[in-house]
Amino acid sequence: VPELTETFYEAASRLIRDRHHGVLVGAMQLILDICLTNGPSAIAEFRSKVPDLNLMSLRLRELIRSVRSCKTAAEERAVIAKECATIRTAFKENDVQYRHRNVAKLLFIHMLGYPTHFGQMECLKLIAATTFPEKLPGSCLVRAGSLDYNFTLPNLQRIGYLGLMLMLDERQEVLMLVTNSLKNDLCHKNQYIAGLALCALGNIASAEMARDLAPEVEKLMSNSHAYVRKKAALCTIRIMKK
């Protein structure tokens, strides 16, 4: 119905940014159906009224597939440049929902040898995040009607720490901003979060960070979990060298 389609054009931009998975999937399905039914005119209409469609980034798996399908280095550079531009735009708009996905893609781009310095602060934001689901690892059980669906939430903090260790080193001044987050995670009751902080500190600790965080690492040497004690011992080697 043309009248309903016009109404949906106006609401589409808001619906595809909805945080609820069901609303997002339903909106995207409607967009596809309308484009298939109305042809190029509908596609042009959506592109003009829903600018987010032009900025929707690829998933990591899709990016890897696109890069592998490139036949020349020029094609690969074009794919990476386009994706980096999309990621930069998402960072400027403070897109929290897909921050972990964008950082994961930057790690892949970094491993290909392309510059990814613009994503350093986003790694720190993932590490310092204190709101669900930015920080908490694990899974969430969602009840829909009489059925239970188990959605595994990405361990966003792990992605943040991985980005920290790959994209930064002890010579980066921005590293000092993560000291407080590391201190909080070293004191965390979850052994795996404390382990992430120990692993990061053992890889990129500067002399200043080693001095500030040495007391927390020393306490973890006597932790009840062998997992934490092992990582604390390895981290101590780095601290002693500094």
C-alpha positions as CSV (number, residue, x, y, z in Angstrom):
1,V,0.0,0.0,0.0
2,P,1.6,3.3,-1.1
3,E,0.4,5.2,1.9
4,L,1.9,2.7,4.4
5,T,5.1,2.6,2.4
6,E,5.5,6.4,2.7
7,T,4.9,6.2,6.4
8,F,7.6,3.5,6.8
9,Y,10.1,5.6,4.8
10,E,9.9,8.2,7.6
11,A,10.1,5.7,10.4
12,A,12.8,3.4,8.9
13,S,15.8,5.5,10.1
14,R,14.6,5.3,13.7
15,L,13.7,1.6,13.5
16,I,17.0,0.3,12.1
17,R,18.8,1.9,15.1
18,D,16.6,0.3,17.6
19,R,18.4,-1.6,20.3
20,H,15.9,-4.5,20.3
21,H,17.0,-7.3,18.0
22,G,13.4,-8.2,16.9
23,V,12.6,-4.6,15.8
24,L,15.9,-4.3,13.9
25,V,15.4,-7.6,12.1
26,G,11.8,-6.8,11.2
27,A,12.7,-3.3,9.9
28,M,15.5,-4.7,7.7
29,Q,13.1,-7.4,6.3
30,L,10.5,-4.8,5.4
31,I,13.2,-2.7,3.7
32,L,14.2,-5.7,1.6
33,D,10.7,-6.6,0.7
34,I,9.8,-3.0,-0.4
35,C,13.0,-2.8,-2.4
36,L,12.3,-6.1,-4.2
37,T,8.7,-5.1,-4.9
38,N,9.2,-1.4,-6.0
39,G,12.6,-1.8,-7.6
40,P,15.3,1.0,-8.0
41,S,12.9,3.8,-7.1
42,A,12.4,2.3,-3.6
43,I,16.2,1.8,-3.2
44,A,16.8,5.5,-4.1
45,E,14.1,6.6,-1.7
46,F,15.5,4.6,1.2
47,R,19.1,5.9,0.5
48,S,17.8,9.5,0.6
49,K,15.6,9.2,3.7
50,V,17.6,6.6,5.6
51,P,21.3,7.7,5.5
52,D,22.2,5.0,8.0
53,L,21.8,2.4,5.3
54,N,24.8,4.0,3.5
55,L,26.8,3.7,6.7
56,M,26.0,0.2,7.8
57,S,29.3,-1.6,8.2
58,L,30.1,-5.1,7.4
59,R,30.5,-7.8,10.0
60,L,33.9,-9.2,10.6
61,R,33.3,-12.4,8.7
62,E,31.9,-10.4,5.7
63,L,35.0,-8.1,5.8
64,I,37.3,-11.1,5.8
65,R,35.4,-12.6,2.9
66,S,35.5,-9.4,0.9
67,V,39.3,-9.0,1.4
68,R,40.0,-12.6,0.4
69,S,38.0,-12.2,-2.7
70,C,40.1,-9.2,-3.9
71,K,42.2,-10.2,-6.9
72,T,44.6,-7.2,-6.7
73,A,46.3,-5.1,-4.0
74,A,44.4,-2.1,-5.3
75,E,41.0,-3.8,-4.8
76,E,42.1,-4.8,-1.3
77,R,43.1,-1.2,-0.5
78,A,39.8,0.1,-1.8
79,V,37.8,-2.3,0.4
80,I,39.9,-1.4,3.5
81,A,39.6,2.3,2.8
82,K,35.8,2.1,2.5
83,E,35.4,0.1,5.7
84,C,37.8,2.4,7.6
85,A,35.8,5.4,6.6
86,T,32.6,3.7,7.8
87,I,34.3,2.8,11.1
88,R,35.6,6.3,11.6
89,T,32.0,7.7,11.1
90,A,30.6,5.2,13.7
91,F,33.3,6.3,16.2
92,K,32.5,9.9,15.6
93,E,28.8,9.2,16.2
94,N,29.7,7.3,19.4
95,D,28.0,4.1,18.2
96,V,28.1,2.0,21.4
97,Q,26.0,-0.8,20.0
98,Y,28.5,-1.8,17.4
99,R,31.7,-0.5,19.0
100,H,33.0,-4.0,19.8
101,R,32.4,-5.2,16.2
102,N,34.2,-2.1,14.8
103,V,37.2,-2.7,17.1
104,A,37.3,-6.4,16.1
105,K,37.4,-5.4,12.4
106,L,40.2,-2.9,13.2
107,L,42.2,-5.7,14.7
108,F,41.9,-7.6,11.4
109,I,42.8,-4.5,9.4
110,H,45.8,-4.0,11.7
111,M,47.1,-7.5,11.1
112,L,47.0,-6.8,7.4
113,G,49.4,-3.9,8.0
114,Y,47.1,-0.9,7.6
115,P,47.1,2.0,10.0
116,T,44.5,1.7,12.8
117,H,45.7,4.4,15.3
118,F,42.2,6.1,15.2
119,G,40.8,3.1,17.1
120,Q,43.0,3.3,20.1
121,M,40.6,5.3,22.2
122,E,37.8,3.0,21.4
123,C,39.7,0.1,22.9
124,L,40.1,2.1,26.1
125,K,36.3,2.8,26.1
126,L,35.5,-0.9,25.8
127,I,37.9,-1.7,28.7
128,A,36.5,1.2,30.9
129,A,32.8,0.4,30.1
130,T,30.7,-0.2,33.1
131,T,27.3,-0.6,31.6
132,F,25.7,-3.8,30.3
133,P,26.2,-5.2,27.7
134,E,29.4,-3.2,27.0
135,K,31.5,-4.7,29.8
136,L,29.9,-7.9,31.1
137,P,31.0,-11.2,29.6
138,G,28.9,-14.4,29.5
139,S,25.4,-15.2,28.2
140,C,21.9,-13.8,28.8
141,L,18.7,-15.8,28.8
142,V,15.8,-14.0,27.1
143,R,12.3,-15.2,27.5
144,A,10.0,-14.7,24.6
145,G,6.5,-16.1,25.1
146,S,6.9,-19.7,26.2
147,L,10.3,-20.2,24.7
148,D,13.7,-19.5,26.1
149,Y,16.4,-18.2,23.8
150,N,20.0,-18.3,25.0
151,F,21.9,-15.3,23.4
152,T,25.7,-15.4,24.0
153,L,26.8,-11.8,24.5
154,P,30.3,-11.0,23.1
155,N,33.0,-10.6,25.6
156,L,33.5,-7.0,24.8
157,Q,36.1,-6.4,27.5
158,R,38.2,-9.1,26.0
159,I,38.1,-7.4,22.6
160,G,39.1,-4.1,24.2
161,Y,42.1,-5.7,25.9
162,L,43.1,-7.5,22.8
163,G,43.0,-4.2,20.9
164,L,45.0,-2.6,23.7
165,M,47.8,-5.2,23.4
166,L,47.9,-5.2,19.6
167,M,47.4,-1.5,18.7
168,L,49.3,0.2,21.6
169,D,52.7,-0.2,23.2
170,E,54.4,1.2,26.2
171,R,55.6,4.3,24.2
172,Q,52.0,5.5,23.6
173,E,51.0,8.4,25.8
174,V,47.4,7.4,25.6
175,L,48.3,4.3,27.6
176,M,48.3,6.2,30.8
177,L,44.6,6.7,30.5
178,V,44.0,3.0,31.0
179,T,45.8,2.7,34.3
180,N,42.8,3.3,36.5
181,S,40.7,0.7,34.5
182,L,43.5,-1.8,34.9
183,K,43.6,-1.2,38.7
184,N,39.8,-1.7,39.0
185,D,40.0,-4.9,36.9
186,L,42.9,-6.3,38.9
187,C,40.7,-6.0,42.0
188,H,37.7,-7.5,40.3
189,K,36.2,-10.6,42.0
190,N,35.9,-12.4,38.6
191,Q,39.1,-14.3,38.1
192,Y,38.9,-14.1,34.3
193,I,38.6,-10.3,34.3
194,A,41.5,-10.0,36.6
195,G,43.4,-12.4,34.3
196,L,42.7,-10.1,31.3
197,A,44.1,-7.1,33.2
198,L,47.2,-9.1,34.2
199,C,47.8,-10.3,30.7
200,A,47.6,-6.8,29.3
201,L,49.8,-5.4,32.0
202,G,52.4,-8.1,31.4
203,N,52.5,-7.2,27.7
204,I,52.5,-3.4,27.5
205,A,53.3,-2.1,31.0
206,S,55.5,1.0,31.1
207,A,57.7,1.9,34.0
208,E,55.0,4.3,35.4
209,M,52.3,1.7,35.1
210,A,54.5,-1.0,36.7
211,R,55.2,1.3,39.6
212,D,51.5,2.2,40.1
213,L,50.1,-1.3,39.8
214,A,52.8,-3.4,41.5
215,P,50.9,-3.5,44.8
216,E,47.8,-5.0,43.2
217,V,49.8,-7.6,41.3
218,E,51.6,-8.5,44.5
219,K,48.2,-9.2,46.2
220,L,47.2,-11.5,43.3
221,M,50.3,-13.6,43.8
222,S,48.5,-15.1,46.8
223,N,45.1,-15.4,45.1
224,S,43.1,-18.6,45.7
225,H,42.8,-19.3,42.0
226,A,45.8,-20.9,40.3
227,Y,44.8,-19.3,37.0
228,V,45.3,-15.8,38.6
229,R,48.5,-16.7,40.4
230,K,50.1,-18.0,37.2
231,K,49.3,-14.8,35.3
232,A,50.3,-12.6,38.2
233,A,53.7,-14.4,38.3
234,L,54.2,-13.8,34.6
235,C,53.2,-10.2,35.0
236,T,55.7,-9.8,37.8
237,I,58.5,-10.6,35.4
238,R,57.5,-7.6,33.3
239,I,57.2,-5.3,36.3
240,M,60.7,-6.4,37.6
241,K,62.2,-5.7,34.2
242,K,60.8,-2.2,34.3
